[in-house]
């Protein structure tokens, strides 16, 4: 996303022709995420609470029992 203004100017080239320019003068630039990244983020938010990986729940519980001892 770019915030700023558009600036137009003109000058005479060496052939005597008038050349017009248009510039974007940015006062703020922010890099936004891609559509694919936004979709992945949205899909991750829809996963059930408490599940942070893709292992079956029984394997996750087995791992948690091992680490609690």
PDB file of N, CA, C and O in Angstrom:
ATOM      1  N   UNK A   1       0.854  -1.152   0.000  1.00  0.00           N
ATOM      2  CA  UNK A   1       0.000   0.000   0.000  1.00  0.00           C
ATOM      3  C   UNK A   1       0.907   1.224   0.000  1.00  0.00           C
ATOM      4  O   UNK A   1       1.913   1.264   0.709  1.00  0.00           O
ATOM      5  N   UNK A   2       0.551   2.194  -0.780  1.00  0.00           N
ATOM      6  CA  UNK A   2       1.331   3.428  -0.856  1.00  0.00           C
ATOM      7  C   UNK A   2       0.400   4.602  -0.568  1.00  0.00           C
ATOM      8  O   UNK A   2      -0.669   4.722  -1.166  1.00  0.00           O
ATOM      9  N   UNK A   3       0.815   5.455   0.345  1.00  0.00           N
ATOM     10  CA  UNK A   3       0.125   6.716   0.592  1.00  0.00           C
ATOM     11  C   UNK A   3       1.015   7.825   0.076  1.00  0.00           C
ATOM     12  O   UNK A   3       2.235   7.774   0.231  1.00  0.00           O
ATOM     13  N   UNK A   4       0.418   8.815  -0.529  1.00  0.00           N
ATOM     14  CA  UNK A   4       1.215   9.920  -1.034  1.00  0.00           C
ATOM     15  C   UNK A   4       0.420  10.741  -2.027  1.00  0.00           C
ATOM     16  O   UNK A   4      -0.794  10.902  -1.909  1.00  0.00           O
ATOM     17  N   UNK A   5       1.135  11.247  -2.998  1.00  0.00           N
ATOM     18  CA  UNK A   5       0.478  12.103  -3.985  1.00  0.00           C
ATOM     19  C   UNK A   5       1.060  11.841  -5.362  1.00  0.00           C
ATOM     20  O   UNK A   5       2.146  11.279  -5.505  1.00  0.00           O
ATOM     21  N   UNK A   6       0.310  12.261  -6.372  1.00  0.00           N
ATOM     22  CA  UNK A   6       0.774  12.183  -7.750  1.00  0.00           C
ATOM     23  C   UNK A   6       1.205  13.580  -8.165  1.00  0.00           C
ATOM     24  O   UNK A   6       0.496  14.559  -7.933  1.00  0.00           O
ATOM     25  N   UNK A   7       2.367  13.657  -8.776  1.00  0.00           N
ATOM     26  CA  UNK A   7       2.930  14.954  -9.169  1.00  0.00           C
ATOM     27  C   UNK A   7       3.205  14.930 -10.671  1.00  0.00           C
ATOM     28  O   UNK A   7       3.869  14.021 -11.169  1.00  0.00           O
ATOM     29  N   UNK A   8       2.705  15.906 -11.375  1.00  0.00           N
ATOM     30  CA  UNK A   8       2.964  15.998 -12.816  1.00  0.00           C
ATOM     31  C   UNK A   8       3.833  17.215 -13.098  1.00  0.00           C
ATOM     32  O   UNK A   8       3.668  18.266 -12.480  1.00  0.00           O
ATOM     33  N   UNK A   9       4.742  17.063 -14.020  1.00  0.00           N
ATOM     34  CA  UNK A   9       5.631  18.147 -14.418  1.00  0.00           C
ATOM     35  C   UNK A   9       5.853  18.067 -15.923  1.00  0.00           C
ATOM     36  O   UNK A   9       5.461  17.093 -16.566  1.00  0.00           O
ATOM     37  N   UNK A  10       6.472  19.078 -16.470  1.00  0.00           N
ATOM     38  CA  UNK A  10       6.822  19.058 -17.886  1.00  0.00           C
ATOM     39  C   UNK A  10       8.162  19.751 -18.063  1.00  0.00           C
ATOM     40  O   UNK A  10       8.561  20.582 -17.247  1.00  0.00           O
ATOM     41  N   UNK A  11       8.854  19.396 -19.146  1.00  0.00           N
ATOM     42  CA  UNK A  11      10.118  20.042 -19.482  1.00  0.00           C
ATOM     43  C   UNK A  11      10.297  19.973 -21.000  1.00  0.00           C
ATOM     44  O   UNK A  11       9.604  19.227 -21.691  1.00  0.00           O
ATOM     45  N   UNK A  12      11.218  20.748 -21.484  1.00  0.00           N
ATOM     46  CA  UNK A  12      11.544  20.763 -22.912  1.00  0.00           C
ATOM     47  C   UNK A  12      12.762  19.866 -23.130  1.00  0.00           C
ATOM     48  O   UNK A  12      13.791  20.039 -22.476  1.00  0.00           O
ATOM     49  N   UNK A  13      12.643  18.910 -24.047  1.00  0.00           N
ATOM     50  CA  UNK A  13      13.807  18.074 -24.343  1.00  0.00           C
ATOM     51  C   UNK A  13      14.717  18.788 -25.350  1.00  0.00           C
ATOM     52  O   UNK A  13      14.416  19.906 -25.768  1.00  0.00           O
ATOM     53  N   UNK A  14      15.816  18.156 -25.740  1.00  0.00           N
ATOM     54  CA  UNK A  14      16.784  18.843 -26.602  1.00  0.00           C
ATOM     55  C   UNK A  14      16.259  19.084 -28.022  1.00  0.00           C
ATOM     56  O   UNK A  14      16.850  19.856 -28.777  1.00  0.00           O
ATOM     57  N   UNK A  15      15.156  18.430 -28.385  1.00  0.00           N
ATOM     58  CA  UNK A  15      14.530  18.679 -29.692  1.00  0.00           C
ATOM     59  C   UNK A  15      13.494  19.796 -29.625  1.00  0.00           C
ATOM     60  O   UNK A  15      12.889  20.157 -30.635  1.00  0.00           O
ATOM     61  N   UNK A  16      13.297  20.337 -28.429  1.00  0.00           N
ATOM     62  CA  UNK A  16      12.313  21.390 -28.255  1.00  0.00           C
ATOM     63  C   UNK A  16      10.902  20.892 -27.985  1.00  0.00           C
ATOM     64  O   UNK A  16       9.970  21.691 -27.894  1.00  0.00           O
ATOM     65  N   UNK A  17      10.735  19.580 -27.857  1.00  0.00           N
ATOM     66  CA  UNK A  17       9.420  19.000 -27.564  1.00  0.00           C
ATOM     67  C   UNK A  17       9.120  19.099 -26.074  1.00  0.00           C
ATOM     68  O   UNK A  17      10.023  19.002 -25.243  1.00  0.00           O
ATOM     69  N   UNK A  18       7.866  19.290 -25.748  1.00  0.00           N
ATOM     70  CA  UNK A  18       7.453  19.295 -24.347  1.00  0.00           C
ATOM     71  C   UNK A  18       7.205  17.857 -23.913  1.00  0.00           C
ATOM     72  O   UNK A  18       6.436  17.129 -24.540  1.00  0.00           O
ATOM     73  N   UNK A  19       7.858  17.463 -22.846  1.00  0.00           N
ATOM     74  CA  UNK A  19       7.717  16.112 -22.293  1.00  0.00           C
ATOM     75  C   UNK A  19       7.019  16.241 -20.948  1.00  0.00           C
ATOM     76  O   UNK A  19       7.427  17.035 -20.101  1.00  0.00           O
ATOM     77  N   UNK A  20       5.966  15.456 -20.757  1.00  0.00           N
ATOM     78  CA  UNK A  20       5.214  15.465 -19.503  1.00  0.00           C
ATOM     79  C   UNK A  20       5.592  14.230 -18.692  1.00  0.00           C
ATOM     80  O   UNK A  20       5.732  13.136 -19.240  1.00  0.00           O
ATOM     81  N   UNK A  21       5.753  14.413 -17.401  1.00  0.00           N
ATOM     82  CA  UNK A  21       6.069  13.294 -16.508  1.00  0.00           C
ATOM     83  C   UNK A  21       5.021  13.213 -15.412  1.00  0.00           C
ATOM     84  O   UNK A  21       4.426  14.220 -15.031  1.00  0.00           O
ATOM     85  N   UNK A  22       4.808  12.034 -14.923  1.00  0.00           N
ATOM     86  CA  UNK A  22       3.926  11.806 -13.784  1.00  0.00           C
ATOM     87  C   UNK A  22       4.696  10.963 -12.784  1.00  0.00           C
ATOM     88  O   UNK A  22       5.174   9.878 -13.117  1.00  0.00           O
ATOM     89  N   UNK A  23       4.817  11.455 -11.564  1.00  0.00           N
ATOM     90  CA  UNK A  23       5.546  10.760 -10.512  1.00  0.00           C
ATOM     91  C   UNK A  23       4.615  10.471  -9.348  1.00  0.00           C
ATOM     92  O   UNK A  23       3.702  11.244  -9.058  1.00  0.00           O
ATOM     93  N   UNK A  24       4.855   9.357  -8.692  1.00  0.00           N
ATOM     94  CA  UNK A  24       4.175   9.041  -7.437  1.00  0.00           C
ATOM     95  C   UNK A  24       5.155   9.399  -6.330  1.00  0.00           C
ATOM     96  O   UNK A  24       6.244   8.832  -6.251  1.00  0.00           O
ATOM     97  N   UNK A  25       4.768  10.336  -5.477  1.00  0.00           N
ATOM     98  CA  UNK A  25       5.608  10.759  -4.368  1.00  0.00           C
ATOM     99  C   UNK A  25       5.034  10.100  -3.112  1.00  0.00           C
ATOM    100  O   UNK A  25       3.988  10.510  -2.608  1.00  0.00           O
ATOM    101  N   UNK A  26       5.723   9.086  -2.617  1.00  0.00           N
ATOM    102  CA  UNK A  26       5.222   8.292  -1.497  1.00  0.00           C
ATOM    103  C   UNK A  26       5.620   8.905  -0.172  1.00  0.00           C
ATOM    104  O   UNK A  26       6.783   9.243   0.045  1.00  0.00           O
ATOM    105  N   UNK A  27       4.637   9.049   0.722  1.00  0.00           N
ATOM    106  CA  UNK A  27       4.926   9.485   2.085  1.00  0.00           C
ATOM    107  C   UNK A  27       4.919   8.299   3.042  1.00  0.00           C
ATOM    108  O   UNK A  27       5.461   8.380   4.145  1.00  0.00           O
ATOM    109  N   UNK A  28       4.297   7.188   2.612  1.00  0.00           N
ATOM    110  CA  UNK A  28       4.242   5.982   3.443  1.00  0.00           C
ATOM    111  C   UNK A  28       4.099   4.772   2.531  1.00  0.00           C
ATOM    112  O   UNK A  28       3.276   4.771   1.615  1.00  0.00           O
ATOM    113  N   UNK A  29       4.905   3.737   2.782  1.00  0.00           N
ATOM    114  CA  UNK A  29       4.840   2.495   2.026  1.00  0.00           C
ATOM    115  C   UNK A  29       4.694   1.360   3.024  1.00  0.00           C
ATOM    116  O   UNK A  29       5.461   1.273   3.983  1.00  0.00           O
ATOM    117  N   UNK A  30       3.714   0.485   2.806  1.00  0.00           N
ATOM    118  CA  UNK A  30       3.499  -0.657   3.693  1.00  0.00           C
ATOM    119  C   UNK A  30       3.356  -1.900   2.824  1.00  0.00           C
ATOM    120  O   UNK A  30       2.549  -1.923   1.894  1.00  0.00           O
ATOM    121  N   UNK A  31       4.132  -2.927   3.125  1.00  0.00           N
ATOM    122  CA  UNK A  31       4.051  -4.165   2.374  1.00  0.00           C
ATOM    123  C   UNK A  31       2.947  -5.021   2.961  1.00  0.00           C
ATOM    124  O   UNK A  31       2.978  -5.368   4.142  1.00  0.00           O
ATOM    125  N   UNK A  32       1.979  -5.356   2.140  1.00  0.00           N
ATOM    126  CA  UNK A  32       0.841  -6.148   2.563  1.00  0.00           C
ATOM    127  C   UNK A  32       1.072  -7.596   2.187  1.00  0.00           C
ATOM    128  O   UNK A  32       1.870  -7.892   1.297  1.00  0.00           O
ATOM    129  N   UNK A  33       0.363  -8.517   2.873  1.00  0.00           N
ATOM    130  CA  UNK A  33       0.536  -9.921   2.547  1.00  0.00           C
ATOM    131  C   UNK A  33      -0.223 -10.280   1.271  1.00  0.00           C
ATOM    132  O   UNK A  33      -1.198  -9.625   0.903  1.00  0.00           O
ATOM    133  N   UNK A  34       0.238 -11.312   0.622  1.00  0.00           N
ATOM    134  CA  UNK A  34      -0.393 -11.746  -0.619  1.00  0.00           C
ATOM    135  C   UNK A  34      -1.746 -12.381  -0.326  1.00  0.00           C
ATOM    136  O   UNK A  34      -2.046 -12.714   0.820  1.00  0.00           O
ATOM    137  N   UNK A  35      -2.547 -12.543  -1.344  1.00  0.00           N
ATOM    138  CA  UNK A  35      -3.863 -13.166  -1.191  1.00  0.00           C
ATOM    139  C   UNK A  35      -3.701 -14.588  -0.678  1.00  0.00           C
ATOM    140  O   UNK A  35      -4.480 -15.030   0.167  1.00  0.00           O
ATOM    141  N   UNK A  36      -2.693 -15.321  -1.179  1.00  0.00           N
ATOM    142  CA  UNK A  36      -2.461 -16.697  -0.725  1.00  0.00           C
ATOM    143  C   UNK A  36      -2.102 -16.735   0.750  1.00  0.00           C
ATOM    144  O   UNK A  36      -2.591 -17.598   1.479  1.00  0.00           O
ATOM    145  N   UNK A  37      -1.270 -15.833   1.197  1.00  0.00           N
ATOM    146  CA  UNK A  37      -0.887 -15.788   2.613  1.00  0.00           C
ATOM    147  C   UNK A  37      -2.099 -15.463   3.474  1.00  0.00           C
ATOM    148  O   UNK A  37      -2.256 -16.027   4.556  1.00  0.00           O
ATOM    149  N   UNK A  38      -2.949 -14.569   3.012  1.00  0.00           N
ATOM    150  CA  UNK A  38      -4.155 -14.215   3.765  1.00  0.00           C
ATOM    151  C   UNK A  38      -5.084 -15.416   3.871  1.00  0.00           C
ATOM    152  O   UNK A  38      -5.694 -15.626   4.919  1.00  0.00           O
ATOM    153  N   UNK A  39      -5.206 -16.205   2.811  1.00  0.00           N
ATOM    154  CA  UNK A  39      -6.057 -17.396   2.844  1.00  0.00           C
ATOM    155  C   UNK A  39      -5.494 -18.434   3.808  1.00  0.00           C
ATOM    156  O   UNK A  39      -6.245 -19.049   4.565  1.00  0.00           O
ATOM    157  N   UNK A  40      -4.154 -18.636   3.786  1.00  0.00           N
ATOM    158  CA  UNK A  40      -3.542 -19.596   4.713  1.00  0.00           C
ATOM    159  C   UNK A  40      -3.769 -19.169   6.151  1.00  0.00           C
ATOM    160  O   UNK A  40      -4.074 -19.997   7.009  1.00  0.00           O
ATOM    161  N   UNK A  41      -3.621 -17.875   6.417  1.00  0.00           N
ATOM    162  CA  UNK A  41      -3.825 -17.351   7.767  1.00  0.00           C
ATOM    163  C   UNK A  41      -5.259 -17.571   8.214  1.00  0.00           C
ATOM    164  O   UNK A  41      -5.506 -17.946   9.360  1.00  0.00           O
ATOM    165  N   UNK A  42      -6.197 -17.340   7.317  1.00  0.00           N
ATOM    166  CA  UNK A  42      -7.615 -17.518   7.623  1.00  0.00           C
ATOM    167  C   UNK A  42      -7.923 -18.981   7.907  1.00  0.00           C
ATOM    168  O   UNK A  42      -8.697 -19.286   8.814  1.00  0.00           O
ATOM    169  N   UNK A  43      -7.322 -19.894   7.136  1.00  0.00           N
ATOM    170  CA  UNK A  43      -7.543 -21.325   7.341  1.00  0.00           C
ATOM    171  C   UNK A  43      -6.981 -21.774   8.679  1.00  0.00           C
ATOM    172  O   UNK A  43      -7.593 -22.603   9.352  1.00  0.00           O
ATOM    173  N   UNK A  44      -5.834 -21.248   9.077  1.00  0.00           N
ATOM    174  CA  UNK A  44      -5.241 -21.625  10.358  1.00  0.00           C
ATOM    175  C   UNK A  44      -6.117 -21.174  11.521  1.00  0.00           C
ATOM    176  O   UNK A  44      -6.202 -21.869  12.534  1.00  0.00           O
ATOM    177  N   UNK A  45      -6.759 -20.041  11.391  1.00  0.00           N
ATOM    178  CA  UNK A  45      -7.623 -19.537  12.460  1.00  0.00           C
ATOM    179  C   UNK A  45      -8.862 -20.400  12.625  1.00  0.00           C
ATOM    180  O   UNK A  45      -9.464 -20.401  13.699  1.00  0.00           O
ATOM    181  N   UNK A  46      -9.268 -21.146  11.578  1.00  0.00           N
ATOM    182  CA  UNK A  46     -10.468 -21.973  11.640  1.00  0.00           C
ATOM    183  C   UNK A  46     -10.206 -23.333  12.264  1.00  0.00           C
ATOM    184  O   UNK A  46     -11.161 -24.076  12.492  1.00  0.00           O
ATOM    185  N   UNK A  47      -8.958 -23.698  12.553  1.00  0.00           N
ATOM    186  CA  UNK A  47      -8.671 -24.987  13.169  1.00  0.00           C
ATOM    187  C   UNK A  47      -9.202 -24.992  14.593  1.00  0.00           C
ATOM    188  O   UNK A  47      -9.227 -23.945  15.241  1.00  0.00           O
ATOM    189  N   UNK A  48      -9.627 -26.147  15.095  1.00  0.00           N
ATOM    190  CA  UNK A  48     -10.145 -26.213  16.469  1.00  0.00           C
ATOM    191  C   UNK A  48      -9.114 -25.731  17.481  1.00  0.00           C
ATOM    192  O   UNK A  48      -7.914 -25.943  17.308  1.00  0.00           O
ATOM    193  N   UNK A  49      -9.587 -25.090  18.524  1.00  0.00           N
ATOM    194  CA  UNK A  49      -8.699 -24.566  19.568  1.00  0.00           C
ATOM    195  C   UNK A  49      -7.942 -25.704  20.226  1.00  0.00           C
ATOM    196  O   UNK A  49      -8.483 -26.794  20.412  1.00  0.00           O
ATOM    197  N   UNK A  50      -6.697 -25.451  20.574  1.00  0.00           N
ATOM    198  CA  UNK A  50      -5.893 -26.444  21.262  1.00  0.00           C
ATOM    199  C   UNK A  50      -5.108 -27.349  20.327  1.00  0.00           C
ATOM    200  O   UNK A  50      -4.170 -28.013  20.769  1.00  0.00           O
ATOM    201  N   UNK A  51      -5.455 -27.394  19.076  1.00  0.00           N
ATOM    202  CA  UNK A  51      -4.735 -28.227  18.116  1.00  0.00           C
ATOM    203  C   UNK A  51      -3.761 -27.351  17.360  1.00  0.00           C
ATOM    204  O   UNK A  51      -4.172 -26.482  16.591  1.00  0.00           O
ATOM    205  N   UNK A  52      -2.480 -27.570  17.568  1.00  0.00           N
ATOM    206  CA  UNK A  52      -1.482 -26.748  16.889  1.00  0.00           C
ATOM    207  C   UNK A  52      -0.711 -27.519  15.839  1.00  0.00           C
ATOM    208  O   UNK A  52       0.120 -26.946  15.134  1.00  0.00           O
ATOM    209  N   UNK A  53      -0.975 -28.818  15.723  1.00  0.00           N
ATOM    210  CA  UNK A  53      -0.290 -29.600  14.706  1.00  0.00           C
ATOM    211  C   UNK A  53      -1.277 -30.527  14.026  1.00  0.00           C
ATOM    212  O   UNK A  53      -2.466 -30.523  14.344  1.00  0.00           O
ATOM    213  N   UNK A  54      -0.785 -31.313  13.099  1.00  0.00           N
ATOM    214  CA  UNK A  54      -1.655 -32.169  12.304  1.00  0.00           C
ATOM    215  C   UNK A  54      -1.615 -33.627  12.772  1.00  0.00           C
ATOM    216  O   UNK A  54      -2.165 -34.497  12.097  1.00  0.00           O
ATOM    217  N   UNK A  55      -0.974 -33.913  13.919  1.00  0.00           N
ATOM    218  CA  UNK A  55      -0.927 -35.289  14.413  1.00  0.00           C
ATOM    219  C   UNK A  55      -2.303 -35.693  14.933  1.00  0.00           C
ATOM    220  O   UNK A  55      -3.055 -34.848  15.420  1.00  0.00           O
ATOM    221  N   UNK A  56      -2.634 -36.972  14.834  1.00  0.00           N
ATOM    222  CA  UNK A  56      -3.904 -37.428  15.436  1.00  0.00           C
ATOM    223  C   UNK A  56      -3.901 -37.129  16.926  1.00  0.00           C
ATOM    224  O   UNK A  56      -2.844 -37.107  17.555  1.00  0.00           O
ATOM    225  N   UNK A  57      -5.063 -36.902  17.484  1.00  0.00           N
ATOM    226  CA  UNK A  57      -5.188 -36.529  18.901  1.00  0.00           C
ATOM    227  C   UNK A  57      -4.562 -37.575  19.808  1.00  0.00           C
ATOM    228  O   UNK A  57      -3.974 -37.217  20.828  1.00  0.00           O
ATOM    229  N   UNK A  58      -4.669 -38.865  19.470  1.00  0.00           N
ATOM    230  CA  UNK A  58      -4.099 -39.915  20.330  1.00  0.00           C
ATOM    231  C   UNK A  58      -2.575 -39.803  20.388  1.00  0.00           C
ATOM    232  O   UNK A  58      -1.992 -39.993  21.455  1.00  0.00           O
ATOM    233  N   UNK A  59      -1.928 -39.504  19.282  1.00  0.00           N
ATOM    234  CA  UNK A  59      -0.466 -39.334  19.276  1.00  0.00           C
ATOM    235  C   UNK A  59      -0.071 -38.084  20.046  1.00  0.00           C
ATOM    236  O   UNK A  59       0.950 -38.069  20.734  1.00  0.00           O
ATOM    237  N   UNK A  60      -0.874 -37.042  19.933  1.00  0.00           N
ATOM    238  CA  UNK A  60      -0.575 -35.821  20.664  1.00  0.00           C
ATOM    239  C   UNK A  60      -0.670 -36.073  22.168  1.00  0.00           C
ATOM    240  O   UNK A  60       0.188 -35.617  22.924  1.00  0.00           O
ATOM    241  N   UNK A  61      -1.701 -36.791  22.608  1.00  0.00           N
ATOM    242  CA  UNK A  61      -1.858 -37.100  24.034  1.00  0.00           C
ATOM    243  C   UNK A  61      -0.697 -37.965  24.531  1.00  0.00           C
ATOM    244  O   UNK A  61      -0.202 -37.775  25.642  1.00  0.00           O
ATOM    245  N   UNK A  62      -0.265 -38.930  23.685  1.00  0.00           N
ATOM    246  CA  UNK A  62       0.876 -39.787  24.054  1.00  0.00           C
ATOM    247  C   UNK A  62       2.129 -38.947  24.256  1.00  0.00           C
ATOM    248  O   UNK A  62       2.863 -39.165  25.220  1.00  0.00           O
ATOM    249  N   UNK A  63       2.385 -38.015  23.390  1.00  0.00           N
ATOM    250  CA  UNK A  63       3.550 -37.139  23.494  1.00  0.00           C
ATOM    251  C   UNK A  63       3.456 -36.269  24.756  1.00  0.00           C
ATOM    252  O   UNK A  63       4.454 -36.060  25.445  1.00  0.00           O
ATOM    253  N   UNK A  64       2.261 -35.768  25.049  1.00  0.00           N
ATOM    254  CA  UNK A  64       2.090 -34.929  26.242  1.00  0.00           C
ATOM    255  C   UNK A  64       2.322 -35.732  27.509  1.00  0.00           C
ATOM    256  O   UNK A  64       2.889 -35.206  28.467  1.00  0.00           O
ATOM    257  N   UNK A  65       1.892 -37.015  27.545  1.00  0.00           N
ATOM    258  CA  UNK A  65       2.126 -37.840  28.743  1.00  0.00           C
ATOM    259  C   UNK A  65       3.611 -38.064  28.957  1.00  0.00           C
ATOM    260  O   UNK A  65       4.080 -38.080  30.095  1.00  0.00           O
ATOM    261  N   UNK A  66       4.360 -38.239  27.867  1.00  0.00           N
ATOM    262  CA  UNK A  66       5.797 -38.451  27.989  1.00  0.00           C
ATOM    263  C   UNK A  66       6.501 -37.212  28.536  1.00  0.00           C
ATOM    264  O   UNK A  66       7.424 -37.336  29.342  1.00  0.00           O
ATOM    265  N   UNK A  67       6.090 -36.042  28.121  1.00  0.00           N
ATOM    266  CA  UNK A  67       6.773 -34.836  28.550  1.00  0.00           C
ATOM    267  C   UNK A  67       6.365 -34.401  29.947  1.00  0.00           C
ATOM    268  O   UNK A  67       7.078 -33.614  30.570  1.00  0.00           O
ATOM    269  N   UNK A  68       5.239 -34.888  30.461  1.00  0.00           N
ATOM    270  CA  UNK A  68       4.774 -34.484  31.793  1.00  0.00           C
ATOM    271  C   UNK A  68       5.444 -35.289  32.895  1.00  0.00           C
ATOM    272  O   UNK A  68       5.437 -34.853  34.046  1.00  0.00           O
ATOM    273  N   UNK A  69       6.015 -36.431  32.596  1.00  0.00           N
ATOM    274  CA  UNK A  69       6.613 -37.273  33.630  1.00  0.00           C
ATOM    275  C   UNK A  69       7.912 -36.759  34.125  1.00  0.00           C
ATOM    276  O   UNK A  69       8.526 -37.372  34.998  1.00  0.00           O
TER     277      UNK A  69
END
